[in-house]
């Protein structure tokens, strides 16, 4: 992620430093509470929800994908959006 476009601010205590050469350095940043998802959030449209999670994940440093969609007829009833690196359930 380009630092000039990121609203995320890192503190040294929020960065996980790994010293072994085979491990990936990962950074964790906190997102202001007003922009973080909350339990039982609702959106007017599916597009509004997708945009919220896309924007949130970009600031938080990950990407999302649609995990599953439940429909009744042609109408979408709910949709699960998850981290793009989430493994599929077996």
NUFIDO-754937 format. One record per atom (N, C-alpha, C): residue in three letters; x, y negated, z negated. Coordinates in pm, whole numbers, padded with zeros to 5 digits, always signed. Layout:
BEGIN
ALAXYZ/...
// end
This chain:
BEGIN
UNK+00085+00116+00000/UNK+00000+00000+00000/UNK+00089-00123+00000/UNK+00056-00219+00081/UNK+00134-00340+00091/UNK+00111-00427-00032/UNK+00220-00468-00098/UNK+00208-00546-00220/UNK+00139-00679-00199/UNK+00151-00736-00080/UNK+00090-00866-00057/UNK-00061-00858-00048/UNK-00118-00742-00019/UNK-00263-00729-00009/UNK-00325-00666-00132/UNK-00244-00622-00224/UNK-00296-00552-00341/UNK-00330-00649-00452/UNK-00445-00627-00516/UNK-00483-00706-00633/UNK-00439-00638-00760/UNK-00374-00527-00749/UNK-00333-00446-00863/UNK-00203-00498-00919/UNK-00198-00516-01049/UNK-00075-00559-01114/UNK-00025-00447-01202/UNK+00101-00414-01187/UNK+00159-00304-01264/UNK+00241-00358-01379/UNK+00232-00292-01491/UNK+00321-00316-01603/UNK+00418-00199-01605/UNK+00537-00221-01657/UNK+00637-00114-01660/UNK+00583+00007-01736/UNK+00501-00015-01838/UNK+00448+00097-01915/UNK+00346+00178-01838/UNK+00295+00125-01727/UNK+00195+00195-01648/UNK+00255+00277-01536/UNK+00387+00275-01523/UNK+00453+00348-01417/UNK+00517+00473-01476/UNK+00491+00587-01411/UNK+00546+00715-01455/UNK+00676+00739-01379/UNK+00789+00723-01446/UNK+00918+00743-01381/UNK+00960+00888-01393/UNK+00992+00950-01281/UNK+01041+01087-01277/UNK+01186+01084-01232/UNK+01270+01160-01297/UNK+01411+01156-01264/UNK+01457+01276-01184/UNK+01380+01383-01179/UNK+01420+01499-01102/UNK+01394+01471-00954/UNK+01487+01512-00870/UNK+01482+01475-00729/UNK+01364+01537-00654/UNK+01307+01647-00702/UNK+01196+01711-00632/UNK+01061+01651-00668/UNK+01056+01565-00766/UNK+00927+01511-00809/UNK+00899+01379-00740/UNK+00773+01356-00715/UNK+00728+01234-00649/UNK+00706+01128-00756/UNK+00754+01007-00727/UNK+00726+00896-00818/UNK+00582+00854-00798/UNK+00509+00842-00906/UNK+00371+00800-00897/UNK+00351+00674-00978/UNK+00269+00585-00927/UNK+00237+00465-01001/UNK+00090+00468-01037/UNK+00061+00421-01154/UNK-00076+00413-01200/UNK-00102+00268-01239/UNK-00207+00212-01191/UNK-00238+00075-01227/UNK-00380+00068-01279/UNK-00404-00030-01359/UNK-00538-00045-01412/UNK-00613-00145-01325/UNK-00739-00119-01307/UNK-00826-00206-01229/UNK-00915-00279-01329/UNK-00934-00407-01307/UNK-01020-00486-01394/UNK-01154-00415-01410/UNK-01202-00407-01534/UNK-01325-00335-01566/UNK-01445-00376-01481/UNK-01453-00501-01445/UNK-01569-00545-01367/UNK-01572-00484-01228/UNK-01456-00435-01180/UNK-01449-00375-01047/UNK-01444-00222-01050/UNK-01439-00165-01167/UNK-01430-00019-01181/UNK-01570+00043-01177/UNK-01582+00165-01123/UNK-01712+00232-01120/UNK-01760+00264-01261/UNK-01891+00264-01277/UNK-01953+00295-01406/UNK-02050+00412-01386/UNK-02070+00487-01492/UNK-02167+00596-01488/UNK-02305+00537-01462/UNK-02380+00602-01378/UNK-02517+00566-01341/UNK-02526+00439-01257/UNK-02418+00403-01190/UNK-02426+00289-01097/UNK-02523+00326-00985/UNK-02596+00229-00937/UNK-02684+00250-00822/UNK-02652+00145-00717/UNK-02682+00179-00593/UNK-02657+00090-00480/UNK-02783+00085-00395/UNK-02802-00025-00325/UNK-02920-00040-00240/UNK-02914+00051-00118/UNK-02795+00072-00065/UNK-02781+00157+00054/UNK-02659+00248+00037/UNK-02657+00353+00115/UNK-02542+00443+00117/UNK-02417+00369+00166/UNK-02435+00278+00259/UNK-02324+00199+00311/UNK-02264+00110+00202/UNK-02349+00052+00114/UNK-02301-00029+00003/UNK-02215+00055-00092/UNK-02259+00176-00120/UNK-02184+00265-00210/UNK-02051+00302-00147/UNK-02051+00337-00019/UNK-01928+00375+00050/UNK-01829+00259+00051/UNK-01878+00137+00075/UNK-01789+00020+00076/UNK-01732-00005-00063/UNK-01816+00005-00168/UNK-01767-00016-00305/UNK-01654+00081-00337/UNK-01675+00210-00312/UNK-01574+00309-00346/UNK-01450+00298-00257/UNK-01467+00259-00132/UNK-01351+00239-00044/UNK-01267+00123-00096/UNK-01332+00012-00131/UNK-01260-00105-00183/UNK-01195-00073-00317/UNK-01269-00007-00405/UNK-01215+00029-00537/UNK-01093+00120-00524/UNK-01104+00222-00442/UNK-00993+00317-00430/UNK-00869+00252-00370/UNK-00889+00158-00280/UNK-00774+00088-00220/UNK-00698+00010-00328/UNK-00770-00061-00412/UNK-00707-00138-00520/UNK-00643-00044-00622/UNK-00708+00069-00650/UNK-00658+00163-00750/UNK-00545+00251-00696/UNK-00523+00251-00565/UNK-00409+00322-00509/UNK-00436+00463-00460/UNK-00558+00493-00419/UNK-00589+00624-00362/UNK-00695+00605-00255/UNK-00729+00712-00186/UNK-00834+00705-00085/UNK-00945+00803-00122/UNK-01060+00784-00060/UNK-01176+00868-00092/UNK-01225+00940+00033/UNK-01311+01039+00008/UNK-01379+01109+00117/UNK-01513+01158+00063/UNK-01603+01190+00154/UNK-01732+01246+00115/UNK-01712+01393+00086/UNK-01749+01436-00034/UNK-01734+01576-00076/UNK-01856+01656-00030/UNK-01974+01605-00061/UNK-02096+01675-00021/UNK-02210+01576-00008/UNK-02308+01615+00069/UNK-02427+01534+00091/UNK-02549+01623+00076/UNK-02646+01580-00004/UNK-02771+01654-00020/UNK-02881+01579+00054/UNK-02955+01652+00137/UNK-03062+01592+00216/UNK-03194+01661+00188/UNK-03300+01588+00209/UNK-03434+01644+00212/UNK-03491+01602+00347/UNK-03499+01698+00436/UNK-03532+01665+00574/UNK-03415+01590+00635/UNK-03443+01476+00693/UNK-03338+01392+00751/UNK-03291+01283+00655/UNK-03350+01277+00537/UNK-03318+01172+00440/UNK-03209+01218+00342/UNK-03105+01138+00328/UNK-02999+01169+00232/UNK-03049+01134+00093/UNK-03044+01231+00002/UNK-03088+01211-00137/UNK-02972+01168-00226/UNK-02856+01228-00210/UNK-02737+01185-00283/UNK-02613+01232-00209/UNK-02503+01169-00245/UNK-02376+01200-00180/UNK-02265+01190-00283/UNK-02177+01287-00283/UNK-02065+01288-00377/UNK-01940+01238-00303/UNK-01884+01128-00354/UNK-01762+01072-00299/UNK-01651+01103-00398/UNK-01539+01155-00349/UNK-01431+01197-00437/UNK-01296+01152-00382/UNK-01194+01166-00463/UNK-01057+01137-00420/UNK-01025+01228-00302/UNK-00957+01175-00203/UNK-00928+01254-00084/UNK-00833+01371-00111/UNK-00765+01370-00224/UNK-00675+01481-00257/UNK-00741+01585-00348/UNK-00865+01565-00382/UNK-00939+01661-00466/UNK-00948+01793-00392/UNK-00918+01902-00461/UNK-00927+02034-00399/UNK-01071+02080-00394/UNK-01100+02163-00295/UNK-01234+02219-00285/UNK-01254+02325-00391/UNK-01376+02331-00443/UNK-01409+02432-00543/UNK-01413+02567-00475/UNK-01370+02670-00547/UNK-01371+02805-00489/UNK-01475+02890-00556/
// end
